[in-house]
């Protein structure tokens, strides 16, 4: 990929609890995490909407697409654990055809579970054209529209954001879990300890 945009989300529609760090803090931590990583950029495409309206991935991807050249290719990157809930996402079937998806899994994850997560209106199967450099599943509608699900098996990073936040809340030192600049930011602001900050 030429560029990877990391977009902290304003209001997560499927999560009932408010985030334990406000949007500005999450953007700042993301910037600190990628400041020395060429090709990684923080994007505000998923910033909070007026009146606390939820952010929907399909709207974010459409906004991104409108800002790019017609021949630019867009991929949506996510973890396998997030993809398992894709059937509950806003306009899920349409979302899966908006662009190709890249889904990363951790060691031991059963990739077969991803096919079962797709909405019923999406047929999941082998692609007509093989992709030599990745494991790819084709997503198709009855009308013939198609997109691809690129699978990245066995991502080396075992830690998940939920587990890191829980560890910090229970007294773990963030320096052992995160890049130094992010850990310092969390310590200075007292994030993820005790009650939620909004």
C-alpha distance (Angstrom), angle and dihedral (degrees) to the residues before:
residue distance angle dihedral
X1 . . .
X2 3.80 . .
X3 3.80 94.0 .
X4 3.79 134.7 12.0
X5 3.80 116.2 -158.2
X6 3.79 117.7 -157.7
X7 3.80 109.3 -157.8
X8 3.81 118.2 -172.1
X9 3.79 107.5 -149.8
X10 3.79 123.4 -119.2
X11 3.81 101.3 -151.5
X12 3.79 117.8 5.3
X13 3.86 105.9 -146.0
X14 3.81 96.6 -156.0
X15 3.79 97.2 46.8
X16 3.79 115.7 82.3
X17 3.79 96.0 -167.2
X18 3.78 120.8 76.4
X19 3.79 114.4 -116.5
X20 3.79 116.2 -91.4
X21 3.79 90.3 -129.8
X22 3.78 123.5 45.0
X23 3.79 121.8 -116.8
X24 3.81 94.7 -98.5
X25 3.82 91.0 52.8
X26 3.80 92.1 48.1
X27 3.82 91.2 49.9
X28 3.82 90.8 48.4
X29 3.82 92.2 49.9
X30 3.80 91.4 47.8
X31 3.81 90.3 51.2
X32 3.80 90.8 50.2
X33 3.81 91.2 48.1
X34 3.82 94.2 54.6
X35 3.81 102.9 30.7
X36 3.82 92.4 110.2
X37 3.80 96.9 36.9
X38 3.83 113.4 98.1
X39 3.79 113.1 -141.3
X40 3.81 94.6 23.5
X41 3.81 116.2 106.4
X42 3.77 135.4 174.4
X43 3.80 113.2 -122.2
X44 3.80 128.0 -162.5
X45 3.81 92.5 -158.0
X46 3.81 89.9 113.8
X47 3.83 96.2 46.5
X48 3.82 117.4 142.8
X49 3.80 116.8 -75.7
X50 3.77 126.4 -134.7
X51 3.81 116.1 -78.4
X52 3.81 91.9 17.3
X53 3.82 92.1 -76.2
X54 3.83 113.0 174.0
X55 3.79 121.2 -99.2
X56 3.79 112.8 -122.8
X57 3.80 120.3 -159.6
X58 3.80 92.8 -139.2
X59 3.83 90.3 59.1
X60 3.81 91.5 46.8
X61 3.81 92.2 50.8
X62 3.80 91.6 47.9
X63 3.82 90.8 50.9
X64 3.78 89.8 49.6
X65 3.80 92.3 47.9
X66 3.83 90.7 51.3
X67 3.82 90.0 55.8
X68 3.82 94.8 52.6
X69 3.78 135.9 74.5
X70 3.81 116.4 -90.5
X71 3.82 93.1 -109.9
X72 3.83 95.8 48.0
X73 3.79 113.4 114.7
X74 3.82 120.1 -137.4
X75 3.80 127.8 -156.3
X76 3.78 126.2 -175.8
X77 3.82 111.6 -142.3
X78 3.80 122.4 -155.0
X79 3.76 143.6 145.8
X80 3.78 122.0 -95.4
X81 3.80 90.6 -116.1
X82 3.83 89.8 60.6
X83 3.79 92.7 45.1
X84 3.81 90.5 56.9
X85 3.82 88.3 70.4
X86 3.84 94.5 46.7
X87 3.82 92.6 110.8
X88 3.83 88.7 65.8
X89 3.82 94.4 49.9
X90 3.79 119.9 109.5
X91 3.83 110.0 -83.8
X92 3.80 89.2 -9.2
X93 3.81 98.7 177.2
X94 3.80 92.2 49.9
X95 3.81 90.7 44.3
X96 3.81 92.3 55.9
X97 3.81 89.6 56.1
X98 3.82 95.3 47.0
X99 3.81 92.0 82.3
X100 3.79 142.0 -25.5
X101 3.80 117.6 -73.9
X102 3.79 128.8 -139.5
X103 3.79 112.2 -155.7
X104 3.80 122.1 -169.1
X105 3.78 122.1 -160.4
X106 3.76 134.0 -168.0
X107 3.82 125.0 -122.0
X108 3.78 112.6 -68.1
X109 3.81 96.0 19.0
X110 3.82 112.8 141.1
X111 3.81 103.7 -126.2
X112 3.81 89.2 -164.3
X113 3.80 87.7 74.6
X114 3.82 90.3 68.3
X115 3.80 93.8 66.0
X116 3.80 90.4 53.3
X117 3.82 90.5 52.9
X118 3.81 94.6 63.4
X119 3.82 117.8 101.6
X120 3.82 115.3 -94.9
X121 3.83 91.9 -110.5
X122 3.82 90.8 62.6
X123 3.80 118.5 80.0
X124 3.79 112.6 -146.4
X125 3.78 120.3 -155.6
X126 3.77 151.4 113.7
X127 3.80 119.4 -42.7
X128 3.79 121.4 -114.2
X129 3.81 90.6 -135.3
X130 3.82 115.1 49.8
X131 3.80 118.4 -128.4
X132 3.81 106.6 -141.6
X133 3.82 98.3 -160.8
X134 3.77 103.2 45.5
X135 3.76 145.5 27.5
X136 3.81 104.1 -101.3
X137 3.79 132.8 -173.6
X138 3.81 121.1 -166.5
X139 3.79 120.9 -132.2
X140 3.82 114.4 -157.2
X141 3.79 139.4 175.4
X142 3.80 124.7 -146.2
X143 3.82 87.8 -105.1
X144 3.80 90.7 60.6
X145 3.81 100.2 -105.3
X146 3.79 110.2 145.9
X147 3.78 142.6 -170.7
X148 3.78 133.9 168.3
X149 3.75 136.0 -115.6
X150 3.82 109.6 -151.5
X151 3.79 111.1 -159.5
X152 3.79 124.0 -150.0
X153 3.80 105.8 -167.9
X154 3.78 124.1 -156.1
X155 3.78 103.8 9.7
X156 3.80 106.5 -157.4
X157 3.82 95.3 -133.7
X158 3.78 108.1 89.4
X159 3.81 99.3 -180.0
X160 3.79 119.0 96.2
X161 3.81 124.8 -158.1
X162 3.80 91.6 -119.1
X163 3.79 91.3 54.1
X164 3.82 92.7 46.9
X165 3.82 92.3 51.0
X166 3.81 90.9 47.6
X167 3.81 91.8 49.3
X168 3.81 91.8 51.3
X169 3.79 90.8 47.2
X170 3.80 88.3 54.6
X171 3.80 92.9 51.9
X172 3.81 104.7 -88.8
X173 3.79 115.9 150.0
X174 3.84 107.2 -111.3
X175 3.84 89.7 -145.4
X176 3.81 89.4 75.3
X177 3.81 92.4 51.9
X178 3.80 108.1 36.6
X179 3.81 144.3 34.6
X180 3.82 109.2 -73.1
X181 3.82 95.9 -111.5
X182 3.82 92.2 51.6
X183 3.80 92.3 45.6
X184 3.82 90.3 51.0
X185 3.81 90.8 49.7
X186 3.81 91.2 51.8
X187 3.81 92.6 47.5
X188 3.82 93.8 47.2
X189 3.80 92.7 51.4
X190 3.80 97.7 36.7
X191 3.81 92.0 -125.2
X192 3.79 123.2 175.6
X193 3.80 94.3 13.1
X194 3.80 118.8 117.6
X195 3.79 117.8 -31.7
X196 3.78 125.1 16.9
X197 3.82 120.6 -85.9
X198 3.80 116.8 -146.7
